[in-house]
């Protein structure tokens, strides 16, 4: 993943899209379909791109990222930084907060 320029995920339904976070931890931005889970694991325009669920839209997203080095480097940096914020402790804290709200 570290040597990849971009990761593409074509799932039409995901729980979270862990592969996206794993790629981000290596500085690899993602281009994903606009689907449950994937739109949550990518901050559109910040850590990667969320596209319409068609091969054409995904291809356009990949070309857009790779043609503009400034955008690519920004997405790369932001993806890595955001991945560092996703920890077990933070996930636990967030889940606990949600559970307490419904208790």
Helices and strands as residue ranges (DSSP letters): E 6-9, H 18-24, E 29-33, H 38-41, E 48-51, H 55-67, H 69-85, H 88-101
